[in-house]
């Protein structure tokens, strides 16, 4: 019986592209940049949490100048931009491995109607930009008192 050869299949039939390799491929594609003219845009990773008070958005921007981080809310879209400048390095010929990305980081998020865009707050600490997006008062859950007759 002939079997189709799979270069990623091991002798026991298991596929070598398991969850670890899939995670690495996800990371690779996440870090791929999009070219726009001569500018290079990178997409920073983000975590989004929802609470009764609103939404918290945490974006990794290590090595960025906090004064150069731009957060803009326009209509129902939140956009953040920042640039990570190339640090001074020894001569390139001495480098054995260069993995850190430099350039413009940008990310946009469509805000739900429940967010009060006029009260968005931003805080940068230890390389993490934390955005607090409070709920509109009318969209907050409210407790209705149950009245008992008799």
Secondary structure, DSSP 8 states (H G I E B T S, - for coil): ------TTB-TTS-BS--HHHHHHHHHHHHH--EEETTEEEE---EEEEE-SSEEEEEEE-TT--GGG-EEEEETTEEEEEEEE-----S-GGG-S------EEEEEEEE--TTB-GGG-EEEEETTEEEEEEEB-GGGS----------
